[in-house]
């Protein structure tokens, strides 16, 4: 099995409904929950790319409200501007996505074999919760 296939298997353990687009190695999680006290809407879509090579750390993730209404955006309950965020961005699912600049949460990216022994896309997605817990 390929590294991308292994990554997808790990991700599907937590997100069985994920979608994958091979061109660009894009992944979309159609339902991702946010802290209700910090964000609205509190359930969104999340998309990201699996890097083309095993040793390259992933960077950034994209968000869009569930309905995909181009006029609706994710926003903090506090009403302030979102840090390290830009809009709009294009993904295979449309051009109305916002982008969070986000790395591996300050950790060193160490992709090794077997995949579970080091950094992987499931561990990268797990760091999204840290970003959303920060609020705006």
N, C-alpha and C positions, 0 to 999 in steps of 0.2 A: 504494500500500500504506500502511496506517496505521502510526503510530509503534509501537504494540504489536506489530503483525505483523513489523515490522523487528526489534524487540527479540527476539521469539521466534526469528526466523531466526538472529540472532547466537548466541543461547543454544543452539539446536539444533546448531550447528557443534561445540560441545564436549559437549553432552548431548542426543544425538539421541532418547533415550527419554523426555525430559521430558513432563510432562502440563500442560495449561493449562485452567483454569476461567475462563471469560469473566466470570462474576458475581464482581466484586471483583478481576479480573485476577490470579488466583493461579497460581503456577507451582510444580510439584513435580518435583524431581530425585530419581528413585527410588533411585539408587545414587551416594553421594558418599563418597569415601575420606578418612579422617582419618589423622594421623600415628600409626602403630601403637604407638610408644613413649610416646605421651601420652594416648591415649583408648581407651576400650572402650565398645561395639564400635568397630571401626575402619572399618566401612562402614555408613553411615546413610542416611536420607532427609532431604532438605532442602526446605523450602517458603518462599516469600516472595511479596510482592505487587509488581506493577509499579505505580508511582504513577499516579494518574489524569491528571496533566498533565505534559508534557514537562520543565518546569523544576523540578519537585519532586524532591528527592533521596529515594531509597528509604531505609527505615529498618527494621532488625530482620530476623532470619530465624529460622525454626523448624526444629527437628530431632526426629527420632524414629528409634529403631532399625528395621532393615529389616523384621522380622517384624510390627511394629505391636502387640506385646504391651503392654497398658496398664501392666503391672507392671514392665516393663523400661525403663530410661532410659539415656541417654548419661552417662558418668561419666569423670572424669580418672583416669589410672593412679595419680597421686599420692594419690588418696583425699580430697583437700581439697574444699571447696565451690567451685562454679563461679561466677566473677565475672560480674556483669551478665547473669544468667540467671534465668529464672523458669519454673515448671511448676505447673499445666498451662496450655495455650493451645489454642484452637480454630482449626482450618483446615477447608477443605472435605473433608479426608481424615480427620477425627476430632478429638476433644477431648483427646487424650493426647500432645500435642506440647510440647516445651520451647521457650522463646524466648530467643534471645540479643539483647540490646539492642546494636545495631551500626549505625554510620553508614558513611559513605564513607571509613573509615580515615584520617580527618583531612584528606582532600583536598577541595578545592572541587568541588562538583558543577556541571558545565558541560555541559548537554545541548544540542547544536547539530545542525544539518543540514550535511552528511550525518552520519548516526548514528555512524559509525565515527570521525569527527573529534573527538568529545568524549566525555563521560561517557555510559555506557550500562549496561544491566543485566548484560551479560557482564562488564564491568569491575567492577561491584559484586560479582557472584558470585566473581570472582577474589580479592577481598579476604577472603573467608571463610577461605581458607587462612592468611592472616595471623592471624586470630583463633584458629584452631585450633592454630597453631604456638606461641601464647602459653601453651598448657596451660590449667589451671584459672583 
